[in-house]
Amino acid sequence: HYVDSKVEGTLVTYAPVFTAKNTKFYQTSPDNYNIHIYTEGSVHLENCKFYCEGKSIYAHHDTAASEYSISIKDCEFSANQTVSGKAAIQLHTEYGIHGTLDIISCTATGFDTSINGGLWNELNNSTKVPTNNFVKTVDGVQQN
């Protein structure tokens, strides 16, 4: 768990429960994310700031249909450059990950705004086809 912390580079989460509060994440490589969520379980991010080169949060698993519960509240995502097809939060479902994504009072600037305002994106990354494996809500409104 991270509280009042600073993280540089990519943080890969393998824990079944991961929490970060009042934490700043810095990523200077356009090829990497701030956080790579790689195991099923619960992730809660609150009042965090993400600084990146176009990629912030990446949820993925390459061997199993894992279930995720992701809650992101009062967070700011800021990209120094836009990466086509990438939103602040990427859910890559090609191996069957599923679950819930709850976003409350978050902002995203510098991301591909053609995809859900640049805030979130769910797709099969192998085929680039959007999927609907997650129940997604943004400020209490369910998303498709």
Order of alpha helices (4+ residues) and beta strands (2+ residues): beta-beta-beta-beta-beta-beta-beta-beta-beta-beta-beta-beta-beta-beta-beta-beta-beta-beta
